[in-house]
Amino acid sequence: MSTLLETLHGRLSYRLLSRRRLRASRQGQAPAFRRGVYDQRILDLNAWLRDLAEARGLRYVDFHSAMSDEQGRAIDAYFQDGLHPTATGYRIMAGILLQALS
């Protein structure tokens, strides 16, 4: 299973990167992730991904709903900075993924 996922990830990454020209930023570091700034964008992106998966007959695995509050904001216990999961966050994600795969 791991090899299959690695192969699929490699192919998808290649296809995505080959469609775009990568540019180096001369602006310095990207601004730090700020809590709340991207909440609606995350909700919109997840809705789009869910619709895309459904249209293609694929299963959508929703981590966000289990790891956010009623307003769609990341639950602090699950994220280091509102974006990157903590060990607890990864355990939640693993449980959701295992359930989806069984």
CYANA upper distance limits for C-alpha pairs under 8 A (distance plus 0.5 A):
  1 MET  CA      5 LEU  CA      6.77
  2 SER  CA      6 GLU  CA      6.60
  3 THR  CA      7 THR  CA      6.54
  4 LEU  CA      8 LEU  CA      6.64
  5 LEU  CA      9 HIS  CA      6.46
  6 GLU  CA     10 GLY  CA      6.53
  7 THR  CA     11 ARG  CA      6.71
  8 LEU  CA     12 LEU  CA      6.57
  9 HIS  CA     13 SER  CA      6.45
 10 GLY  CA     14 TYR  CA      6.58
 11 ARG  CA     15 ARG  CA      6.68
 12 LEU  CA     16 LEU  CA      6.62
 13 SER  CA     17 LEU  CA      6.48
 14 TYR  CA     18 SER  CA      6.32
 15 ARG  CA     19 ARG  CA      6.95
 16 LEU  CA     20 ARG  CA      7.47
 17 LEU  CA     21 ARG  CA      7.99
 17 LEU  CA     22 LEU  CA      8.36
 33 PHE  CA     81 ASP  CA      7.91
 33 PHE  CA     82 GLY  CA      8.13
 33 PHE  CA     83 LEU  CA      7.95
 34 ARG  CA     38 TYR  CA      8.30
 34 ARG  CA     82 GLY  CA      8.16
 35 ARG  CA     39 ASP  CA      8.33
 35 ARG  CA     81 ASP  CA      8.06
 35 ARG  CA     82 GLY  CA      6.32
 36 GLY  CA     73 ARG  CA      7.24
 38 TYR  CA     42 ILE  CA      6.57
 39 ASP  CA     43 LEU  CA      6.83
 39 ASP  CA     72 GLY  CA      6.95
 39 ASP  CA     73 ARG  CA      6.64
 40 GLN  CA     44 ASP  CA      6.55
 40 GLN  CA     72 GLY  CA      8.33
 41 ARG  CA     45 LEU  CA      6.48
 42 ILE  CA     46 ASN  CA      6.58
 43 LEU  CA     47 ALA  CA      6.69
 43 LEU  CA     72 GLY  CA      7.52
 44 ASP  CA     48 TRP  CA      6.71
 45 LEU  CA     49 LEU  CA      6.64
 46 ASN  CA     50 ARG  CA      6.54
 47 ALA  CA     51 ASP  CA      6.68
 48 TRP  CA     52 LEU  CA      6.57
 49 LEU  CA     53 ALA  CA      6.56
 49 LEU  CA     60 TYR  CA      8.08
 50 ARG  CA     54 GLU  CA      6.68
 50 ARG  CA     60 TYR  CA      6.19
 51 ASP  CA     55 ALA  CA      6.57
 52 LEU  CA     56 ARG  CA      6.72
 53 ALA  CA     57 GLY  CA      6.56
 53 ALA  CA     58 LEU  CA      5.18
 53 ALA  CA     59 ARG  CA      6.62
 53 ALA  CA     60 TYR  CA      6.39
 54 GLU  CA     58 LEU  CA      6.20
 54 GLU  CA     59 ARG  CA      7.41
 54 GLU  CA     60 TYR  CA      7.96
 61 VAL  CA     96 ILE  CA      8.02
 61 VAL  CA     97 LEU  CA      7.41
 61 VAL  CA    100 ALA  CA      7.30
 62 ASP  CA     66 ALA  CA      8.06
 62 ASP  CA     96 ILE  CA      8.38
 63 PHE  CA     67 MET  CA      6.85
 63 PHE  CA     93 MET  CA      6.55
 63 PHE  CA     96 ILE  CA      7.44
 64 HIS  CA     68 SER  CA      6.44
 64 HIS  CA     72 GLY  CA      8.38
 64 HIS  CA     74 ALA  CA      8.43
 65 SER  CA     69 ASP  CA      8.12
 65 SER  CA     72 GLY  CA      7.83
 66 ALA  CA     92 ILE  CA      8.37
 67 MET  CA     74 ALA  CA      6.63
 67 MET  CA     75 ILE  CA      6.40
 67 MET  CA     78 TYR  CA      7.08
 67 MET  CA     89 GLY  CA      7.90
 67 MET  CA     92 ILE  CA      8.26
 68 SER  CA     72 GLY  CA      5.73
 68 SER  CA     73 ARG  CA      5.60
 68 SER  CA     74 ALA  CA      4.82
 68 SER  CA     75 ILE  CA      5.51
 69 ASP  CA     73 ARG  CA      5.96
 69 ASP  CA     74 ALA  CA      7.04
 69 ASP  CA     75 ILE  CA      6.74
 74 ALA  CA     78 TYR  CA      7.98
 74 ALA  CA     79 PHE  CA      7.58
 74 ALA  CA     82 GLY  CA      6.12
 74 ALA  CA     83 LEU  CA      8.18
 75 ILE  CA     79 PHE  CA      7.29
 75 ILE  CA     82 GLY  CA      8.07
 76 ASP  CA     80 GLN  CA      7.66
 76 ASP  CA     81 ASP  CA      8.23
 76 ASP  CA     82 GLY  CA      7.22
 77 ALA  CA     86 THR  CA      7.96
 77 ALA  CA     88 THR  CA      7.75
 77 ALA  CA     89 GLY  CA      7.89
 78 TYR  CA     85 PRO  CA      6.13
 78 TYR  CA     86 THR  CA      5.90
 78 TYR  CA     87 ALA  CA      8.12
 78 TYR  CA     88 THR  CA      6.19
 78 TYR  CA     89 GLY  CA      4.58
 78 TYR  CA     90 TYR  CA      8.28
 79 PHE  CA     83 LEU  CA      6.58
 79 PHE  CA     84 HIS  CA      5.95
 79 PHE  CA     85 PRO  CA      4.67
 79 PHE  CA     86 THR  CA      5.49
 79 PHE  CA     89 GLY  CA      6.80
 80 GLN  CA     84 HIS  CA      6.15
 80 GLN  CA     85 PRO  CA      6.36
 80 GLN  CA     86 THR  CA      6.03
 81 ASP  CA     85 PRO  CA      8.46
 85 PRO  CA     89 GLY  CA      5.40
 85 PRO  CA     90 TYR  CA      6.49
 86 THR  CA     90 TYR  CA      6.76
 87 ALA  CA     91 ARG  CA      6.79
 88 THR  CA     92 ILE  CA      6.86
 89 GLY  CA     93 MET  CA      6.77
 90 TYR  CA     94 ALA  CA      6.52
 91 ARG  CA     95 GLY  CA      6.75
 92 ILE  CA     96 ILE  CA      6.88
 93 MET  CA     97 LEU  CA      6.62
 94 ALA  CA     98 LEU  CA      6.49
 95 GLY  CA     99 GLN  CA      6.64
 96 ILE  CA    100 ALA  CA      6.73
 97 LEU  CA    101 LEU  CA      6.66
 98 LEU  CA    102 SER  CA      6.72
